């Protein structure tokens, strides 16, 4: 049996009790540039989302998990598989760690767990991530985890300061 946990984090499905956490994260304007969000989410929108979050990844083509710190079961972030393509055996990977928990190894631990789940359980061949070129911490994280930088999408994201490039990172099952 595969458990989505290690010494520091536990990845779990969304629960109705995550409403306040989701409301806080999804309405953090500082994150909108990387998430391509353009409007706030209401509690009703998020309640409806949570009510349907148990749908199968093969049906909705995405999976969102809460990252909990094992020491106290505090939700510290979210990790996603999106654009799930079972035919081509690939998915996008997205991760968000709350600021106060960044640079403490939680992101690395979470991605390692999700990689294992994606490659062993879902039998994917590859995961990819889009990383803004100005996000030095995420670039360092994906480099450290063995993801390969395979592309550069020019002027991909609109920011307050203009457009920024997005780097494409990939990791493969037997890499």
C-alpha positions in Angstrom: 0.0 0.0 0.0 1.3 3.4 -1.0 1.1 6.2 1.6 1.5 9.8 0.5 3.6 10.7 3.5 7.2 10.9 4.6 9.0 12.1 7.7 7.9 15.8 7.2 4.7 16.0 5.2 1.5 14.2 4.5 -0.4 14.7 1.2 -4.1 14.3 1.6 -7.4 14.9 -0.2 -9.3 18.1 0.3 -11.8 18.1 3.1 -14.8 20.5 3.8 -12.8 21.8 6.8 -10.2 23.2 4.3 -12.6 26.0 3.3 -10.9 28.7 5.3 -7.4 27.6 4.2 -8.5 27.6 0.5 -10.2 30.9 0.9 -7.0 32.4 2.3 -4.7 30.9 -0.4 -7.0 31.4 -3.4 -7.6 35.0 -2.6 -4.0 36.0 -2.0 -3.5 38.5 -4.7 0.3 38.1 -4.6 -0.2 34.6 -6.1 -2.5 35.5 -8.9 0.3 36.1 -11.4 1.5 32.5 -11.2 -1.9 30.9 -10.9 -3.5 33.0 -13.7 -6.3 33.8 -11.4 -8.0 37.1 -12.2 -10.8 37.5 -9.6 -11.4 36.6 -6.0 -13.2 33.4 -5.0 -16.2 33.5 -2.8 -16.7 31.1 0.0 -19.7 29.6 -1.9 -17.5 29.0 -5.0 -15.0 27.2 -2.8 -17.7 25.2 -1.0 -19.0 24.1 -4.3 -15.4 23.2 -5.4 -14.8 21.2 -2.2 -18.1 19.4 -2.6 -16.9 18.1 -6.0 -13.3 17.6 -5.1 -13.7 13.8 -4.7 -14.2 13.3 -8.4 -11.8 10.9 -10.1 -8.6 12.2 -11.7 -9.5 10.3 -14.9 -12.8 12.2 -15.1 -11.7 15.7 -14.2 -8.1 15.5 -15.4 -6.7 17.1 -12.3 -6.0 16.3 -8.7 -5.4 18.8 -5.8 -3.9 17.6 -2.5 -3.3 19.5 0.7 0.2 19.5 2.1 0.2 19.0 5.8 3.1 19.3 8.1 3.3 16.0 10.0 4.5 17.5 13.3 1.2 19.3 13.9 -1.1 18.4 10.9 -1.1 22.1 9.9 -2.0 22.7 6.2 1.0 24.5 4.7 0.3 24.3 1.0 -1.3 22.7 -2.0 0.1 20.4 -4.7 -1.7 19.8 -8.0 -1.6 17.5 -10.9 -3.3 19.2 -13.9 -3.7 18.6 -17.6 -3.7 14.9 -16.8 -3.3 13.0 -20.0 -3.5 9.2 -19.4 -3.0 8.4 -23.1 0.3 10.3 -23.4 1.1 9.5 -19.8 1.9 13.0 -18.6 0.6 15.7 -16.3 1.5 19.2 -15.2 2.6 19.7 -11.6 1.9 22.8 -9.5 2.9 23.5 -5.9 2.2 26.3 -3.5 3.8 26.5 0.0 2.7 29.3 2.3 5.5 31.9 2.7 6.2 31.1 6.3 6.9 27.4 5.4 9.1 28.0 2.3 12.8 27.1 2.2 12.3 24.5 4.9 12.3 21.3 2.7 8.5 21.0 2.6 8.3 21.7 -1.1 11.0 19.2 -2.0 9.4 16.5 0.2 6.0 17.1 -1.3 7.2 16.9 -4.9 9.1 13.7 -4.2 5.9 12.1 -2.9 3.8 13.3 -5.8 6.4 12.1 -8.3 6.3 8.7 -6.7 2.5 8.6 -6.8 2.4 9.8 -10.4 5.0 7.4 -11.7 4.1 4.3 -9.6 0.4 4.5 -9.2 -0.8 6.5 -12.2 1.9 5.0 -14.4 2.8 8.4 -15.9 5.9 8.8 -18.1 6.5 12.4 -17.3 5.6 15.4 -15.2 6.2 19.0 -16.3 6.1 22.3 -14.5 5.9 25.9 -15.7 8.1 28.2 -13.6 8.3 32.0 -14.0 11.9 33.0 -14.8 11.9 35.4 -11.9 11.0 32.8 -9.3 14.5 31.9 -8.2 13.3 29.7 -5.3 11.2 27.5 -7.6 14.0 27.3 -10.2 16.4 26.1 -7.5 13.8 23.6 -6.2 13.1 21.9 -9.6 16.8 21.9 -10.5 17.6 20.3 -7.1 15.0 17.6 -7.7 16.4 16.6 -11.1 13.9 18.2 -13.3 15.3 19.2 -16.7 14.9 22.7 -18.0 13.6 21.9 -21.5 12.1 25.1 -22.7 11.5 28.9 -22.3 8.2 30.4 -23.1 8.9 34.0 -24.0 6.8 36.8 -22.5 4.3 34.1 -21.2 2.9 35.8 -18.1 1.6 39.3 -17.7 2.9 40.9 -14.5 2.6 44.3 -12.9 6.1 45.0 -14.4 5.3 43.8 -17.9 5.7 40.3 -19.3 8.0 37.6 -18.0 9.2 34.3 -19.4 8.2 30.9 -18.1 10.7 28.1 -18.0 9.5 24.6 -18.8 10.8 21.8 -16.5 10.2 18.1 -17.1 11.1 14.9 -15.2 10.7 11.4 -16.6 9.7 8.1 -15.0 13.1 6.4 -15.4 15.3 9.4 -15.3 
